[in-house]
Amino acid sequence: MATLQEYKCPCCDGAIEFDSSIQKMKCPYCDTEFEMETLIGYDADLKTDAPDEMNWDSTAGSEWSDGETDDMCVFSCTSCGGEIVGDRNTVATSCPFCGNPVVMMGRVSGTLKPDLVIPFKLDKEAAKKGLMKHFEGKKLLPKVFKDENHIDEVKGIYVPFWLFDTDAEANIRYKATRTHVWSDRNYNYTETSFYSITRAGTLSFSGVPVDGSSKLDDTLMESLEPFDLSEAVDFQTAYLAGYLADKYDVTSEESIGRANERIKTSTEANFANTVQGFATVTPEASSVRFGSGKARYALYPVWLLNTTWNGQNYTFAMNGQTGKFVGDLPVDKKKKNLWFWGILAAGMAAVVGISYLFWLL
């Protein structure tokens, strides 16, 4: 059985967790606060603790079939003794029996240890308020959804990201045009001039993120960007206490394709912005080469909110650092139809009005 690591308050022996509002560890029972630096030595001491060995022989239960437990991990809570079941990627959760936050050390050690973590700055209440604000101004949102909607689940989760650093050297050729229009008493003239334009140079990229979890939709995670990497700190397991966390199940090698796509697109967009003063600009050839590339493993803070309405599940997400909120909303079909016919009627009225003016003239 794998082992867990809990952070105990030395004052009252309660389980302590990371408080995003003060950026410190805090005991919820006696309100004692701890600087993150003080836990470094505590971390080292905890890793040397050896569990008890109390073996029992038992014939209760039956044997698992082959493959049944391949994706299951069982952990024992050191506070209440309850068993916690997770999958092979779970690294932090809460005990379902006593509610104490726990970190599954077997899932964040060795080669799986992240390099960086951006701590949560916004709490669960901010996530709930973010959802209500997300509803504002949505004219096609069903009123009953907002009034009767109940949040089924709110969870703070550290999402694994691969961060790619590289220098991109590019050579890009464009075809561009300029037009000159004039007329005389007999004809209208248009002169089109064609140009071949070349741009070359180097751009440096740092911390280009690619979601390292297959459980979360990549589009949803990219919609939460940007995260401020300047606020990232060296990883400590203490930051995970009180939150959920998954290790990556998409490797850095498997993420290279997406990183290449994002960097190449950004490079081409930056170079295209330097080609100004033309009527049209069309890329003809592009060559982008990477150098000094490396990847880092980081955990980013995300609040996930799940709700059910009319038998359909809706998932929303909030950037736990900046508060940016994303998520699809249902559309009231009656309001949509009224809006469509209203726009159509206004357009027809405008056409009739213009036709009447021409008739008067």
Residue, then its C-alpha position, 0 to 999 in steps of 0.5 A: m500500500a502506498t503512503l501519504q504525507e500530511y502536514k500536522c500543526p505543531c500547536c494543536d496537531g490538526a491538519i494544515e493546508f495552503d491558504s491562497s489569501i495569505q500565501k502561507m500554510k494555515c491551521p484551520y483549527c487554531d489559526t496558526e500560520f506558517e511560512m512556506e520556507t519553514l516547511i522545507g526542513y519539515d518536508a525532509d523530516l517527514k520523508t524519513d518517517a517509516p510506517d508501522e508494519m502490522n501484517w494480518d493473515s485473512t481469508a476474507g473477500s475474493e481475489w481480483s480478476d486480472g486487470e481489475t486493479d490496473d488503474m486503482c491505487v489504495f491509500s490509508c489516511t494517517s488521521c482516521g485510518g480510512e482508505i482512499v481510492g484513486d487512480r494512478n494519476t492522483v497525487a492530492t485529494s481529501c479523505p472522504f471520511c474525515g475531510n483532511p487534505v492529504v498528499m500522495m507522496g508516491r505520485v509526486s516523487g522521482t521523475l514525476k516531481p514538478d519543477l514549478v507550481i503557481p499557488f492558488k490566489l483565489d479561493k472557492e468563494a471567488a470561484k462561485k462569484g465568478l460563475m454568477k458574474h459569468f451569467e451577467g449580460k448573457k441575454l439568451l441565457p434561460k432565466v430558469f438556469k440562473d435562478e434554479n441552477h445549483i452547483d454540483e461540485v466545486k474543486g480546486i485542482y492543480v493541472p499539470f502543464w509542460l512549459f516549453d522554452t526555445d528560440a525560433e529562427a524564421n524566414i518567411r516570404y510574402k506576396a503583397t499587393r497595392t492598388h491605385v484607383w482613378s478615373d477620367r471622363n471615359y473609364n475607371y482605372t485600377e492599377t495593382s502592383f505586386y511585391s515579394i517581401t521577405r522577413a527573417g529573424t529570431l524570437s525567444f519563447s519561454g514557458v509556452p504551456v501545453d496541458g499534460s492531462s488527458k482528463l481535461d479538455d485542451t481548448l478549455m485549459e488554453s482558454l484560461e490563459p495567460f498564467d503569470l509565470s513570474e509568480a511561479v515558485d519552486f515546487q513543494t508538496a505543501y502547496l498541494a494540501g487542501y487541493l486536488a492534483d493530477k500528475y501528467d498522463v500526457t508526456s512531454e514528448e507527446s506534447i511536442g506537436r502541440a508546442n510546435e504548432r503554438i510556437k510556429t503560429s505565434t512566430e508567423a503572426n509576429f512576423a506578419n505584423t511587420v508587413q504593413g501598408f499593403a492592400t493584401v498580404t499572403p504568406e508564400a513560404s515559411s521556414v521556422r527552426f527551433g534551437s536550445g529547446k527544453a521542457r519544464y513540468a509545472l502545476y497551474p491552479v484551476w477551479l472547476l465547477n460542475t452543474t447539471w440542468n435539464g439532464q445535461n452536464y455543464t463544466f466551467a473553469m476559473n484561472g485560480q491565479t487571475g480569475k479568468f472564467v470560461g465555460d459554455l452556457p445553454v441558450d433559451k430557444k424562445k429568446k433565440n427565435l425572438w432575437f432572430w426574427g427581431i433582427l430580420a424584421a429590423g432589416m426588412a424595415a430598413v430596406v423598406g425605408i430606403s426603398y421609400l426614400f428612393w421612390l420619393l426622390 
